[in-house]
Amino acid sequence: MTGALLTIITDNWWDIRDLSNLSGAIRDLVSDAGGPGWLVYVVAGLLGAAGIVTFVGVTAIINIWIERRVVGRMQSRLGPNRPGPVGLLQPLADAIKLMQKEVLQPKLADALVFTAAPIAFTVPGIAVLAVVPWGRNMTLASLDAGIVFIFAMSSLAALAVFIGGYGSNNKYALFGSMRVIAMLVTYEIPIVMSLLGIAMFAGTMNLDGIVRFQEDHWLFLIMLQPLAFVIYFMSSSAELNRTPADLAEAESEIAGGYHVEYSGMKFGLYYAAELINCVTVSAIIATLFLGGWWAYKLDEIVPGWMIYIGKVYAVYFLFIWTRGTLPRFRIDQLLAFAWKWMTPMALVNVLMVAAEVLIWEETGWSAGVLLPIYVVLNNALALALIVAWVRVFAPRFERFPDRPRFYSTIDVPSLPAVAPVQPGTQSQ
């Protein structure tokens, strides 16, 4: 059995354009060996799950170094540069330090909830990667309702944050987790509506089908849906609790928000899960808006999964860029931004997509004629709506005057008279 497995690996290692060849050969080996039918599906699932978990584990370590290094450069710092060459061993040193720390728990905390919250926060981000097509024929679970599955998992992650704050029995942790619920209720609406336009154009909620729609029409959906991309990217930043929307955690403040009572590897799970969730959202954006593994026939030369990972990290860089350059919103600004601009604009986008799809179906015109028109029209609409919002609503977000104000007179309140103290006496 072992020799046959080695033979399959050596015969298929060169064809890295489609890793399903290797997994398929291993499944055939199990079937030919006389194993039960259900064992083939178990082996296929375990192979895919092992690949996803390996990718998540490696990227969780690498992304710590990437994020700290890039943000350091943006802020005129070096970032990690001591352990190992150019600081590459810094994440490993941090992991060893966290594993050696004592795991503390408040005396009055709910032990079961307090322990389960970090796990519940980590699992959904990994589970979403199961429905993502990594390449041609490289999807672990090709669900017809893949987008709905993404919505469900993202909601579970935010609820896990609230469970952690509630189970800590700490008012600062509870306040931080309550802000997550406020942002969840607010930003789930534009997130759902932004991806609704993608599903309407593609005619399916299967992520692999959406990638194939972009391949068939030779067009990235970000060109058709630029406004949906902006809305989803900004809303996801709030869902991920990342700067400029890290109100639940406030990483630059003293109190740590919902995980203020966590230490050791329980805190390490929260920290790693934030990086994993950011990669997951980047993978969703790369799939729905950037064509996934497809890249204008480049995937016939370069392996599609390599192209896909490159797109994921290109989107991930945008999240690092916003974190390193933008200041944090106030809570009222963040919620007002969602209700006054993102939700109305998402509704406008959905209505416009519905009209465009209806025209496409009823007229019977070819995609080669309609899609270029839609690209120009949707990009012009997105630009016009953004400019209009900046001119109308942006001044209301100003907290301080934009120019110095001079006053001819300043009313200074009079102070009560104080009798002078005579030398040699003590004041009462």
GUTI-103298 format. One record per residue (C-alpha): residue in three letters; x, y, z. Coordinates in steps of 0.25 Angstrom, whole numbers, plus 5000, padded with zeros to 4 digits. Layout:
<pts>
PT,aa,px,py,pz
PT,ala,X,Y,Z;
...
</pts>
This chain:
<pts>
PT,aa,px,py,pz
PT,met,5000,5000,5000;
PT,thr,5011,5010,5004;
PT,gly,5019,5006,4991;
PT,ala,5007,5008,4982;
PT,leu,5004,5022,4989;
PT,leu,5019,5026,4987;
PT,thr,5018,5022,4972;
PT,ile,5005,5030,4970;
PT,ile,5012,5043,4976;
PT,thr,5024,5041,4968;
PT,asp,5016,5039,4955;
PT,asn,5007,5052,4958;
PT,trp,5016,5062,4965;
PT,trp,5019,5069,4952;
PT,asp,5005,5072,4949;
PT,ile,5004,5083,4959;
PT,arg,4994,5091,4950;
PT,asp,4982,5083,4956;
PT,leu,4985,5076,4970;
PT,ser,4972,5068,4968;
PT,asn,4980,5059,4959;
PT,leu,4988,5054,4971;
PT,ser,4976,5053,4981;
PT,gly,4968,5046,4970;
PT,ala,4979,5036,4968;
PT,ile,4979,5033,4983;
PT,arg,4964,5031,4984;
PT,asp,4965,5022,4972;
PT,leu,4976,5014,4980;
PT,val,4967,5013,4992;
PT,ser,4956,5008,4983;
PT,asp,4964,4998,4975;
PT,ala,4970,4992,4989;
PT,gly,4956,4987,4992;
PT,gly,4952,4998,5002;
PT,pro,4937,5001,5005;
PT,gly,4931,5012,4996;
PT,trp,4929,5021,5008;
PT,leu,4944,5021,5011;
PT,val,4947,5028,4997;
PT,tyr,4939,5040,5001;
PT,val,4945,5040,5015;
PT,val,4959,5040,5009;
PT,ala,4955,5051,4999;
PT,gly,4950,5059,5010;
PT,leu,4962,5057,5019;
PT,leu,4971,5061,5008;
PT,gly,4964,5074,5005;
PT,ala,4963,5077,5020;
PT,ala,4978,5074,5022;
PT,gly,4982,5083,5011;
PT,ile,4973,5095,5016;
PT,val,4978,5093,5031;
PT,thr,4992,5093,5026;
PT,phe,4990,5105,5018;
PT,val,4983,5112,5029;
PT,gly,4994,5108,5039;
PT,val,5005,5113,5030;
PT,thr,4999,5126,5026;
PT,ala,4995,5129,5041;
PT,ile,5010,5129,5044;
PT,ile,5015,5136,5032;
PT,asn,5004,5147,5032;
PT,ile,5008,5152,5046;
PT,trp,5022,5155,5040;
PT,ile,5016,5161,5027;
PT,glu,5006,5170,5034;
PT,arg,5016,5175,5045;
PT,arg,5027,5177,5034;
PT,val,5018,5184,5024;
PT,val,5012,5193,5035;
PT,gly,5025,5196,5040;
PT,arg,5030,5201,5027;
PT,met,5018,5210,5025;
PT,gln,5020,5216,5038;
PT,ser,5035,5218,5036;
PT,arg,5040,5207,5045;
PT,leu,5047,5194,5042;
PT,gly,5037,5184,5048;
PT,pro,5042,5171,5053;
PT,asn,5057,5169,5049;
PT,arg,5065,5162,5060;
PT,pro,5061,5147,5062;
PT,gly,5066,5140,5049;
PT,pro,5068,5147,5035;
PT,val,5060,5160,5034;
PT,gly,5052,5155,5046;
PT,leu,5046,5143,5040;
PT,leu,5046,5135,5053;
PT,gln,5039,5146,5061;
PT,pro,5025,5139,5059;
PT,leu,5031,5126,5064;
PT,ala,5037,5133,5076;
PT,asp,5023,5139,5079;
PT,ala,5017,5126,5078;
PT,ile,5026,5119,5088;
PT,lys,5024,5131,5097;
PT,leu,5009,5129,5097;
PT,met,5010,5114,5099;
PT,gln,5019,5116,5111;
PT,lys,5010,5126,5118;
PT,glu,5000,5122,5128;
PT,val,4985,5122,5124;
PT,leu,4978,5130,5134;
PT,gln,4963,5130,5136;
PT,pro,4954,5140,5145;
PT,lys,4949,5133,5157;
PT,leu,4934,5137,5154;
PT,ala,4935,5134,5139;
PT,asp,4927,5123,5133;
PT,ala,4937,5113,5130;
PT,leu,4931,5106,5119;
PT,val,4927,5118,5111;
PT,phe,4940,5125,5114;
PT,thr,4948,5113,5108;
PT,ala,4939,5110,5096;
PT,ala,4938,5125,5091;
PT,pro,4953,5125,5085;
PT,ile,4950,5112,5078;
PT,ala,4936,5116,5073;
PT,phe,4943,5129,5068;
PT,thr,4954,5121,5060;
PT,val,4946,5110,5054;
PT,pro,4936,5118,5044;
PT,gly,4948,5125,5037;
PT,ile,4954,5111,5034;
PT,ala,4941,5105,5030;
PT,val,4938,5116,5020;
PT,leu,4950,5112,5012;
PT,ala,4944,5098,5009;
PT,val,4934,5104,4999;
PT,val,4945,5113,4992;
PT,pro,4950,5108,4979;
PT,trp,4965,5108,4980;
PT,gly,4966,5103,4965;
PT,arg,4960,5096,4954;
PT,asn,4953,5084,4961;
PT,met,4959,5088,4974;
PT,thr,4947,5090,4983;
PT,leu,4945,5082,4996;
PT,ala,4930,5085,4997;
PT,ser,4924,5091,4985;
PT,leu,4911,5096,4991;
PT,asp,4900,5101,4982;
PT,ala,4897,5111,4994;
PT,gly,4912,5115,4996;
PT,ile,4909,5130,4998;
PT,val,4898,5126,5008;
PT,phe,4908,5117,5015;
PT,ile,4918,5129,5016;
PT,phe,4908,5138,5022;
PT,ala,4905,5128,5033;
PT,met,4919,5125,5037;
PT,ser,4922,5140,5037;
PT,ser,4911,5142,5047;
PT,leu,4916,5131,5056;
PT,ala,4929,5137,5057;
PT,ala,4924,5150,5062;
PT,leu,4914,5143,5072;
PT,ala,4926,5136,5077;
PT,val,4933,5149,5081;
PT,phe,4920,5153,5089;
PT,ile,4921,5140,5096;
PT,gly,4935,5142,5100;
PT,gly,4932,5156,5106;
PT,tyr,4920,5151,5113;
PT,gly,4927,5138,5119;
PT,ser,4938,5147,5124;
PT,asn,4929,5154,5134;
PT,asn,4937,5167,5132;
PT,lys,4930,5180,5128;
PT,tyr,4941,5184,5119;
PT,ala,4940,5171,5111;
PT,leu,4925,5172,5111;
PT,phe,4925,5186,5105;
PT,gly,4935,5182,5095;
PT,ser,4926,5170,5091;
PT,met,4914,5178,5090;
PT,arg,4920,5187,5080;
PT,val,4922,5175,5072;
PT,ile,4907,5172,5072;
PT,ala,4904,5186,5068;
PT,met,4914,5186,5056;
PT,leu,4909,5172,5052;
PT,val,4894,5176,5051;
PT,thr,4899,5189,5044;
PT,tyr,4909,5183,5034;
PT,glu,4902,5170,5031;
PT,ile,4892,5177,5023;
PT,pro,4901,5184,5013;
PT,ile,4910,5171,5012;
PT,val,4898,5162,5008;
PT,met,4893,5173,4998;
PT,ser,4906,5175,4992;
PT,leu,4908,5160,4989;
PT,leu,4894,5159,4984;
PT,gly,4897,5166,4972;
PT,ile,4908,5156,4969;
PT,ala,4899,5145,4970;
PT,met,4889,5151,4961;
PT,phe,4899,5154,4950;
PT,ala,4905,5140,4951;
PT,gly,4891,5133,4953;
PT,thr,4896,5124,4964;
PT,met,4901,5125,4978;
PT,asn,4911,5114,4976;
PT,leu,4925,5120,4977;
PT,asp,4931,5110,4966;
PT,gly,4920,5114,4957;
PT,ile,4923,5129,4959;
PT,val,4937,5127,4955;
PT,arg,4933,5120,4943;
PT,phe,4923,5131,4939;
PT,gln,4935,5141,4939;
PT,glu,4943,5131,4931;
PT,asp,4932,5129,4921;
PT,his,4930,5144,4919;
PT,trp,4945,5148,4920;
PT,leu,4942,5158,4930;
PT,phe,4945,5160,4945;
PT,leu,4932,5163,4953;
PT,ile,4939,5175,4960;
PT,met,4938,5182,4946;
PT,leu,4923,5180,4946;
PT,gln,4921,5182,4961;
PT,pro,4931,5193,4966;
PT,leu,4921,5199,4976;
PT,ala,4919,5185,4982;
PT,phe,4934,5182,4983;
PT,val,4935,5195,4991;
PT,ile,4923,5193,5000;
PT,tyr,4928,5178,5003;
PT,phe,4942,5182,5006;
PT,met,4939,5193,5016;
PT,ser,4928,5185,5022;
PT,ser,4937,5173,5024;
PT,ser,4947,5182,5031;
PT,ala,4937,5185,5041;
PT,glu,4933,5170,5042;
PT,leu,4948,5167,5044;
PT,asn,4950,5177,5055;
PT,arg,4961,5183,5048;
PT,thr,4966,5197,5047;
PT,pro,4959,5207,5044;
PT,ala,4947,5199,5050;
PT,asp,4954,5192,5062;
PT,leu,4944,5198,5072;
PT,ala,4942,5184,5079;
PT,glu,4957,5182,5082;
PT,ala,4963,5196,5081;
PT,glu,4977,5190,5079;
PT,ser,4984,5203,5082;
PT,glu,4977,5206,5095;
PT,ile,4980,5200,5109;
PT,ala,4967,5191,5111;
PT,gly,4967,5180,5101;
PT,gly,4952,5179,5098;
PT,tyr,4945,5166,5098;
PT,his,4958,5158,5100;
PT,val,4964,5166,5112;
PT,glu,4963,5154,5121;
PT,tyr,4969,5144,5112;
PT,ser,4984,5140,5113;
PT,gly,4993,5129,5108;
PT,met,4988,5121,5096;
PT,lys,4974,5125,5098;
PT,phe,4978,5139,5094;
PT,gly,4987,5133,5083;
PT,leu,4974,5127,5077;
PT,tyr,4968,5140,5076;
PT,tyr,4980,5147,5070;
PT,ala,4982,5136,5060;
PT,ala,4967,5135,5057;
PT,glu,4967,5150,5053;
PT,leu,4978,5147,5043;
PT,ile,4971,5135,5038;
PT,asn,4958,5142,5036;
PT,cys,4965,5153,5029;
PT,val,4971,5143,5019;
PT,thr,4957,5136,5018;
PT,val,4951,5150,5014;
PT,ser,4962,5152,5004;
PT,ala,4959,5138,4998;
PT,ile,4944,5142,4997;
PT,ile,4948,5155,4990;
PT,ala,4958,5148,4981;
PT,thr,4947,5138,4977;
PT,leu,4935,5146,4975;
PT,phe,4941,5159,4969;
PT,leu,4955,5155,4963;
PT,gly,4952,5142,4956;
PT,gly,4958,5133,4966;
PT,trp,4968,5123,4959;
PT,trp,4964,5128,4945;
PT,ala,4973,5139,4939;
PT,tyr,4971,5141,4924;
PT,lys,4977,5128,4920;
PT,leu,4989,5130,4929;
PT,asp,4984,5118,4937;
PT,glu,4988,5110,4926;
PT,ile,5002,5113,4928;
PT,val,5003,5116,4943;
PT,pro,4996,5107,4953;
PT,gly,4982,5112,4956;
PT,trp,4984,5111,4971;
PT,met,4996,5119,4970;
PT,ile,4989,5130,4963;
PT,tyr,4978,5129,4973;
PT,ile,4987,5130,4985;
PT,gly,4994,5142,4978;
PT,lys,4981,5149,4977;
PT,val,4977,5146,4992;
PT,tyr,4990,5153,4996;
PT,ala,4988,5165,4987;
PT,val,4974,5167,4994;
PT,tyr,4981,5164,5008;
PT,phe,4991,5175,5005;
PT,leu,4979,5185,5004;
PT,phe,4974,5181,5018;
PT,ile,4989,5184,5023;
PT,trp,4989,5197,5016;
PT,thr,4976,5202,5022;
PT,arg,4981,5197,5036;
PT,gly,4994,5205,5034;
PT,thr,4989,5218,5029;
PT,leu,4975,5221,5034;
PT,pro,4971,5226,5047;
PT,arg,4960,5219,5055;
PT,phe,4945,5223,5054;
PT,arg,4937,5227,5066;
PT,ile,4925,5218,5068;
PT,asp,4915,5228,5064;
PT,gln,4923,5231,5051;
PT,leu,4924,5216,5048;
PT,leu,4909,5213,5050;
PT,ala,4905,5226,5042;
PT,phe,4914,5222,5031;
PT,ala,4907,5209,5029;
PT,trp,4893,5214,5030;
PT,lys,4894,5227,5023;
PT,trp,4903,5222,5011;
PT,met,4906,5207,5010;
PT,thr,4892,5202,5012;
PT,pro,4885,5212,5003;
PT,met,4896,5210,4992;
PT,ala,4895,5195,4993;
PT,leu,4880,5196,4991;
PT,val,4883,5205,4979;
PT,asn,4893,5195,4973;
PT,val,4883,5183,4975;
PT,leu,4872,5190,4968;
PT,met,4881,5194,4956;
PT,val,4887,5180,4955;
PT,ala,4872,5175,4955;
PT,ala,4869,5184,4943;
PT,glu,4881,5180,4936;
PT,val,4879,5165,4937;
PT,leu,4865,5167,4933;
PT,ile,4869,5175,4920;
PT,trp,4879,5164,4917;
PT,glu,4869,5153,4918;
PT,glu,4857,5159,4912;
PT,thr,4864,5166,4900;
PT,gly,4873,5153,4897;
PT,trp,4885,5162,4893;
PT,ser,4898,5156,4894;
PT,ala,4908,5157,4906;
PT,gly,4918,5163,4897;
PT,val,4909,5175,4894;
PT,leu,4903,5177,4908;
PT,leu,4914,5175,4917;
PT,pro,4923,5186,4912;
PT,ile,4912,5196,4913;
PT,tyr,4909,5191,4928;
PT,val,4923,5192,4931;
PT,val,4924,5207,4927;
PT,leu,4910,5210,4933;
PT,asn,4913,5203,4947;
PT,asn,4926,5209,4948;
PT,ala,4921,5223,4945;
PT,leu,4910,5221,4955;
PT,ala,4919,5216,4966;
PT,leu,4928,5229,4964;
PT,ala,4916,5238,4964;
PT,leu,4910,5232,4977;
PT,ile,4924,5233,4984;
PT,val,4926,5247,4980;
PT,ala,4912,5251,4984;
PT,trp,4913,5245,4998;
PT,val,4927,5252,5000;
PT,arg,4921,5265,4997;
PT,val,4908,5264,5004;
PT,phe,4910,5255,5017;
PT,ala,4925,5256,5019;
PT,pro,4925,5270,5025;
PT,arg,4916,5265,5036;
PT,phe,4927,5255,5041;
PT,glu,4936,5267,5044;
PT,arg,4939,5268,5059;
PT,phe,4948,5280,5059;
PT,pro,4947,5293,5051;
PT,asp,4955,5292,5038;
PT,arg,4961,5306,5040;
PT,pro,4965,5315,5052;
PT,arg,4954,5324,5057;
PT,phe,4957,5337,5063;
PT,tyr,4948,5344,5074;
PT,ser,4948,5359,5077;
PT,thr,4945,5357,5091;
PT,ile,4946,5345,5100;
PT,asp,4937,5343,5112;
PT,val,4946,5339,5124;
PT,pro,4938,5335,5136;
PT,ser,4942,5343,5148;
PT,leu,4949,5336,5160;
PT,pro,4945,5338,5174;
PT,ala,4953,5348,5182;
PT,val,4963,5342,5191;
PT,ala,4969,5350,5203;
PT,pro,4984,5351,5203;
PT,val,4991,5343,5213;
PT,gln,4999,5352,5223;
PT,pro,5013,5348,5226;
PT,gly,5015,5340,5238;
PT,thr,5000,5335,5238;
PT,gln,4995,5321,5233;
PT,ser,4983,5321,5223;
PT,gln,4971,5313,5228;
</pts>
